[in-house]
């Protein structure tokens, strides 16, 4: 007879199997180089008309750099910016206008003053009003971007090259986030890692899979496909609007491409752990469809996948310690490419169990905020509170 395996050893084997699956059967999400934009010749791109829509609410400290970077694009075509001032009180529109004047291209910037539409989230209301104005120029593409994004001079041309050559209806780049403070170095690479785990780019681009991911900081979309998908109105109440947009485009028969940007980057800094926790908890429970069962399953899954390997090592049993070490090693190996992408010491990859605990706590806090009527809190607006559901 075969000897029975101790229960502890069986338990410690579970994360090993999980990490083998994640490494080899989830679209190679962790291989960063696979998700960088393909090298393409930008000289042969036909002239295109691009309308850039930027929703902005109290972004005076960052919007000028965004506008300047868009007006400095190495781009063969017509580019106009439609900045939607969403009831700002800090001079956001003035800062954007000053940047355009400074670049000598004030004719390429249109300021749209928006009013919040009933039943819409603030961002989607602003985006919709910007898109309505932008369609007047009959653009070949709409570029939806945030007010805190520095666009590399070749970014627009590169996005168009990807869309044209691959026949994509929506092309999105997860821009490079700031990773300077201790909190950012510890947590931001994991934010992108977890995003790719949830929305593997290979699966997003596969028409036979339902997975549809996009990153709201940089989305190029064909206007006609957006119309067929139902327009911005189809996602008017969404908090995680970027992935919701990708979802409706894919469901309508559109073709998606998702990748990582190396030079186009966010200029928003998160100087403390509290700021990053606030960013995570704003949308985490919404991602789980406000389901207590999904919340419990997520927290349990995080514990088994990321924390259990460390726990298995601690008691000192050789079989459990070996299994825990293997799982932790596989975990770290999968995380190293993202850590290196952010130019950090590879030893940061060993911190993923602790980072996962932080994200788990932020997810639980997200649920608490929702139940207290403070879900989706951003720029003074509560957009996902239980009281408003």
C-alpha positions as CSV (number, residue, x, y, z in Angstrom):
1,X,0.0,0.0,0.0
2,X,1.1,3.5,-0.7
3,X,1.7,5.6,2.4
4,X,-0.8,8.4,3.0
5,X,0.6,11.9,2.4
6,X,0.3,14.1,5.5
7,X,-2.5,16.7,5.1
8,X,0.0,19.6,5.6
9,X,2.1,18.4,2.7
10,X,-1.0,18.1,0.4
11,X,-2.0,21.6,1.5
12,X,1.4,23.0,0.7
13,X,1.4,21.4,-2.7
14,X,-1.6,23.4,-3.8
15,X,0.3,26.7,-4.4
16,X,2.9,24.8,-6.3
17,X,0.3,23.6,-8.8
18,X,-1.3,27.1,-8.9
19,X,2.0,28.7,-9.9
20,X,2.8,26.1,-12.5
21,X,-0.6,26.9,-14.0
22,X,0.0,30.7,-13.8
23,X,3.5,30.4,-15.3
24,X,2.6,28.1,-18.2
25,X,-1.1,28.2,-18.9
26,X,-2.3,31.8,-18.4
27,X,-1.2,33.4,-21.6
28,X,2.4,34.0,-20.5
29,X,1.1,37.2,-18.8
30,X,4.3,37.6,-16.8
31,X,6.7,37.8,-19.8
32,X,6.9,41.5,-20.1
33,X,8.8,41.6,-23.4
34,X,5.9,39.8,-25.1
35,X,3.7,42.8,-24.3
36,X,5.9,45.6,-25.5
37,X,4.7,47.3,-28.7
38,X,6.2,45.6,-31.8
39,X,9.0,47.4,-33.6
40,X,7.5,48.9,-36.8
41,X,8.5,51.4,-39.4
42,X,6.5,54.6,-38.7
43,X,7.6,56.3,-42.0
44,X,5.1,54.5,-44.1
45,X,2.0,55.3,-42.0
46,X,-0.7,57.1,-44.1
47,X,-1.8,60.5,-42.9
48,X,-4.5,60.1,-40.3
49,X,-6.8,62.4,-38.3
50,X,-6.7,61.8,-34.6
51,X,-9.0,63.4,-32.0
52,X,-7.6,63.2,-28.5
53,X,-10.1,63.4,-25.6
54,X,-8.8,64.2,-22.2
55,X,-11.3,64.3,-19.2
56,X,-9.8,66.5,-16.5
57,X,-11.0,67.4,-13.0
58,X,-8.6,69.5,-10.9
59,X,-5.5,68.5,-12.8
60,X,-3.7,71.8,-13.1
61,X,-0.5,70.4,-11.7
62,X,-0.1,67.7,-14.5
63,X,-2.2,68.6,-17.5
64,X,0.2,71.0,-19.1
65,X,2.8,68.3,-19.5
66,X,0.2,66.0,-21.1
67,X,-1.0,68.7,-23.6
68,X,2.6,69.6,-24.4
69,X,3.6,66.0,-25.1
70,X,0.6,65.5,-27.4
71,X,1.3,68.6,-29.4
72,X,5.0,67.5,-29.8
73,X,4.1,64.2,-31.4
74,X,6.2,63.0,-34.4
75,X,3.0,62.3,-36.3
76,X,2.1,62.4,-40.0
77,X,-1.4,63.6,-39.9
78,X,-3.9,65.9,-38.1
79,X,-4.1,65.9,-34.3
80,X,-6.6,67.9,-32.3
81,X,-7.0,67.8,-28.5
82,X,-10.4,68.1,-26.8
83,X,-9.8,68.8,-23.2
84,X,-13.0,68.4,-21.1
85,X,-12.9,70.5,-18.0
86,X,-15.1,68.6,-15.5
87,X,-16.0,71.4,-13.1
88,X,-12.4,72.1,-12.1
89,X,-11.7,74.7,-9.4
90,X,-7.9,74.9,-9.8
91,X,-7.4,76.4,-13.2
92,X,-7.1,73.2,-15.2
93,X,-8.4,74.7,-18.4
94,X,-6.1,77.7,-18.1
95,X,-3.0,75.5,-17.5
96,X,-3.9,73.4,-20.6
97,X,-4.5,76.6,-22.7
98,X,-1.1,78.0,-21.6
99,X,0.7,74.9,-22.6
100,X,-0.9,75.0,-26.1
101,X,0.0,78.7,-26.5
102,X,3.5,78.0,-25.3
103,X,3.8,75.3,-28.0
104,X,2.5,77.7,-30.6
105,X,-0.4,75.4,-31.4
106,X,-3.4,76.8,-29.6
107,X,-5.5,76.1,-32.7
108,X,-5.1,72.4,-31.9
109,X,-6.7,72.6,-28.5
110,X,-10.4,72.9,-27.8
111,X,-11.6,73.3,-24.2
112,X,-15.0,71.7,-23.5
113,X,-16.7,72.7,-20.2
114,X,-18.8,69.7,-19.1
115,X,-21.7,69.2,-16.7
116,X,-22.2,66.0,-14.9
117,X,-25.0,64.0,-16.5
118,X,-27.5,62.2,-14.2
119,X,-26.8,58.5,-14.0
120,X,-23.2,58.8,-15.3
121,X,-19.9,58.6,-13.5
122,X,-18.0,61.8,-13.7
123,X,-15.3,60.6,-16.0
124,X,-17.7,58.9,-18.4
125,X,-19.9,62.0,-18.5
126,X,-16.8,64.1,-19.4
127,X,-15.5,61.6,-22.0
128,X,-18.9,61.4,-23.7
129,X,-19.1,65.2,-24.1
130,X,-15.5,65.3,-25.4
131,X,-16.2,62.5,-27.9
132,X,-19.3,64.3,-29.1
133,X,-17.2,67.4,-29.8
134,X,-14.4,65.4,-31.3
135,X,-16.5,63.5,-33.8
136,X,-17.2,66.9,-35.5
137,X,-13.7,66.6,-37.2
138,X,-14.6,63.1,-38.5
139,X,-11.4,61.5,-37.1
140,X,-10.0,58.2,-38.2
141,X,-9.2,57.4,-34.6
142,X,-10.1,58.6,-31.1
143,X,-7.4,58.7,-28.5
144,X,-8.8,58.5,-25.0
145,X,-6.2,59.5,-22.5
146,X,-5.9,60.8,-18.9
147,X,-4.7,64.3,-17.9
148,X,-1.6,62.9,-16.1
149,X,0.0,61.0,-19.1
150,X,3.3,62.1,-20.8
151,X,3.2,60.7,-24.3
152,X,6.4,59.7,-25.9
153,X,6.9,61.7,-29.2
154,X,6.3,58.5,-31.2
155,X,3.4,57.2,-29.2
156,X,0.5,58.2,-31.4
157,X,2.2,57.0,-34.6
158,X,3.1,53.7,-32.9
159,X,-0.5,53.2,-31.7
160,X,-1.8,53.8,-35.3
161,X,0.8,51.5,-36.8
162,X,-0.3,48.7,-34.4
163,X,-4.0,49.4,-35.3
164,X,-3.5,49.6,-39.0
165,X,-1.1,46.7,-39.4
166,X,-3.1,44.4,-37.2
167,X,-6.6,45.6,-38.1
168,X,-7.3,46.3,-34.5
169,X,-10.4,48.3,-33.4
170,X,-9.0,49.2,-30.0
171,X,-5.3,49.5,-29.1
172,X,-4.4,50.2,-25.4
173,X,-1.2,50.7,-23.6
174,X,-0.7,50.3,-19.8
175,X,1.6,53.4,-19.4
176,X,4.6,53.1,-17.2
177,X,3.7,54.3,-13.6
178,X,5.9,56.2,-11.2
179,X,8.0,54.0,-9.0
180,X,10.3,56.4,-7.1
181,X,9.0,56.4,-3.5
182,X,9.4,53.4,-1.2
183,X,5.6,52.8,-1.4
184,X,5.7,53.0,-5.2
185,X,8.7,50.6,-5.5
186,X,7.0,48.1,-3.2
187,X,3.5,48.2,-4.7
188,X,3.3,49.7,-8.2
189,X,5.1,46.9,-10.2
190,X,2.7,44.5,-8.5
191,X,-0.3,46.6,-9.6
192,X,0.7,46.1,-13.2
193,X,1.6,42.4,-12.6
194,X,-1.9,41.7,-11.1
195,X,-3.5,43.7,-14.0
196,X,-1.8,41.5,-16.6
197,X,-2.7,38.4,-14.6
198,X,-6.4,39.3,-14.7
199,X,-6.3,40.4,-18.3
200,X,-3.5,38.5,-20.1
201,X,-2.8,40.4,-23.3
202,X,-2.7,37.2,-25.3
203,X,-6.2,36.4,-24.2
204,X,-7.5,39.9,-24.7
205,X,-6.3,39.7,-28.3
206,X,-7.8,36.3,-28.8
207,X,-11.3,36.5,-30.4
208,X,-12.1,33.1,-29.1
209,X,-11.8,34.2,-25.4
210,X,-14.1,36.5,-23.5
211,X,-11.2,38.2,-21.7
212,X,-11.1,41.9,-22.6
213,X,-8.7,44.3,-21.0
214,X,-7.6,47.9,-21.6
215,X,-5.8,50.6,-19.7
216,X,-7.6,53.9,-19.5
217,X,-4.5,56.1,-19.6
218,X,-4.0,55.4,-23.3
219,X,-6.7,53.9,-25.5
220,X,-6.9,54.3,-29.3
221,X,-10.3,53.3,-30.8
222,X,-11.9,53.5,-34.2
223,X,-15.0,55.8,-33.9
224,X,-17.2,53.5,-36.1
225,X,-16.4,50.5,-33.9
226,X,-17.2,52.6,-30.8
227,X,-20.6,53.5,-32.4
228,X,-21.4,49.9,-33.2
229,X,-20.5,48.9,-29.6
230,X,-23.0,51.4,-28.2
231,X,-20.8,54.4,-27.6
232,X,-19.7,55.8,-24.3
233,X,-23.3,55.7,-23.2
234,X,-23.1,51.9,-23.0
235,X,-20.6,52.2,-20.1
236,X,-21.9,55.5,-18.6
237,X,-22.1,54.1,-15.0
238,X,-18.9,52.0,-15.0
239,X,-16.2,52.6,-12.5
240,X,-13.6,50.4,-14.2
241,X,-14.5,52.1,-17.5
242,X,-11.4,51.0,-19.5
243,X,-12.0,47.3,-19.3
244,X,-15.7,47.9,-19.7
245,X,-15.0,49.7,-23.0
246,X,-12.8,46.8,-24.1
247,X,-15.5,44.4,-23.2
248,X,-18.3,46.1,-25.3
249,X,-15.9,46.5,-28.2
250,X,-15.0,42.9,-28.2
251,X,-18.6,41.7,-27.8
252,X,-19.5,43.8,-30.8
253,X,-17.0,41.9,-33.0
254,X,-14.1,44.3,-32.5
255,X,-10.5,43.2,-32.4
256,X,-8.3,44.3,-29.4
257,X,-4.6,44.7,-28.6
258,X,-3.2,45.4,-25.2
259,X,0.4,46.0,-24.2
260,X,2.8,47.8,-22.0
261,X,4.4,51.2,-22.7
262,X,8.1,51.8,-21.9
263,X,8.4,55.5,-22.6
264,X,4.8,56.8,-22.4
265,X,4.3,57.2,-18.6
266,X,2.1,58.5,-15.9
267,X,3.2,61.7,-14.2
268,X,1.0,61.1,-11.1
269,X,3.0,60.2,-8.0
270,X,1.9,58.1,-5.0
271,X,4.2,59.1,-2.2
272,X,2.7,57.0,0.5
273,X,1.3,53.5,1.1
274,X,-2.0,55.3,2.1
275,X,-2.3,56.9,-1.3
276,X,-1.8,53.6,-3.1
277,X,-4.3,51.9,-0.8
278,X,-6.8,54.6,-1.7
279,X,-6.2,54.0,-5.4
280,X,-6.7,50.2,-5.0
281,X,-9.7,50.4,-2.7
282,X,-11.5,52.9,-5.1
283,X,-12.4,50.1,-7.6
284,X,-11.5,46.7,-6.1
285,X,-14.9,45.7,-4.7
286,X,-16.5,47.0,-7.9
287,X,-14.2,44.6,-9.8
288,X,-15.8,41.8,-7.7
289,X,-19.4,43.0,-8.7
290,X,-20.0,43.8,-5.0
291,X,-20.2,40.1,-4.3
292,X,-19.5,38.9,-0.7
293,X,-18.8,35.4,-2.1
294,X,-16.3,36.7,-4.6
295,X,-14.7,38.9,-2.0
296,X,-14.3,35.9,0.3
297,X,-13.0,33.7,-2.6
298,X,-10.5,36.4,-3.6
299,X,-9.1,36.8,-0.1
300,X,-8.8,33.0,0.3
301,X,-7.2,32.7,-3.2
302,X,-4.7,35.4,-2.3
303,X,-3.9,33.7,1.0
304,X,-3.4,30.2,-0.7
305,X,-1.5,31.5,-3.7
306,X,0.8,34.1,-2.2
307,X,0.9,33.6,1.6
308,X,0.6,29.9,2.1
309,X,4.1,29.2,0.5
310,X,5.7,31.3,3.2
311,X,3.6,29.7,6.0
312,X,4.7,26.2,4.7
313,X,8.3,27.1,5.2
314,X,8.0,28.3,8.8
315,X,7.2,25.2,10.8
316,X,10.4,23.4,9.7
317,X,8.9,20.2,8.3
318,X,11.2,19.2,5.4
319,X,8.4,18.2,3.0
320,X,6.3,21.3,3.6
321,X,9.3,23.6,3.6
322,X,10.4,22.2,0.2
323,X,7.0,22.7,-1.3
324,X,6.7,26.2,0.1
325,X,10.1,27.1,-1.2
326,X,9.3,25.8,-4.7
327,X,6.0,27.8,-4.8
328,X,7.8,30.9,-3.5
329,X,10.5,30.5,-6.1
330,X,8.1,30.1,-8.9
331,X,6.2,33.2,-7.7
332,X,9.4,35.2,-7.6
333,X,10.5,34.0,-11.0
334,X,7.2,35.1,-12.5
335,X,7.5,38.6,-10.9
336,X,11.2,39.3,-11.7
337,X,10.5,40.5,-15.3
338,X,8.1,43.1,-14.0
339,X,10.5,44.2,-11.3
340,X,13.2,44.6,-13.8
341,X,10.9,46.4,-16.2
342,X,10.7,49.0,-13.4
343,X,14.5,49.0,-13.0
344,X,14.4,47.7,-9.5
345,X,16.6,45.2,-7.7
346,X,15.4,41.6,-8.6
347,X,15.3,40.9,-4.8
348,X,12.0,42.9,-4.7
349,X,10.4,39.9,-6.4
350,X,10.6,38.0,-3.0
351,X,8.3,40.6,-1.5
352,X,5.2,39.5,-3.5
353,X,3.6,37.6,-0.5
354,X,3.7,40.7,1.6
355,X,2.5,42.8,-1.3
356,X,-0.4,40.4,-1.9
357,X,-1.4,40.8,1.8
358,X,-1.5,44.6,1.3
359,X,-3.7,44.3,-1.8
360,X,-6.0,41.8,0.0
361,X,-6.4,44.3,2.9
362,X,-7.1,47.1,0.4
363,X,-9.7,44.9,-1.3
364,X,-11.5,44.3,2.0
365,X,-11.4,48.0,2.7
366,X,-12.9,48.6,-0.7
367,X,-15.9,46.5,0.4
368,X,-16.2,48.4,3.7
369,X,-16.1,51.7,1.9
370,X,-18.9,50.6,-0.5
371,X,-21.1,49.4,2.4
372,X,-20.5,52.8,4.1
373,X,-21.6,54.6,0.9
374,X,-18.1,55.8,0.0
375,X,-17.3,53.4,-2.9
376,X,-15.5,54.8,-5.9
377,X,-14.6,58.0,-4.1
378,X,-12.5,60.3,-6.4
379,X,-12.0,64.0,-6.7
380,X,-14.8,64.7,-4.2
381,X,-17.3,62.4,-5.8
382,X,-18.7,59.1,-4.5
383,X,-19.6,57.0,-7.5
384,X,-20.0,53.5,-6.2
385,X,-21.6,53.8,-2.8
386,X,-24.2,51.2,-1.6
387,X,-26.6,54.0,-0.9
388,X,-26.5,55.0,-4.6
389,X,-27.0,51.5,-5.9
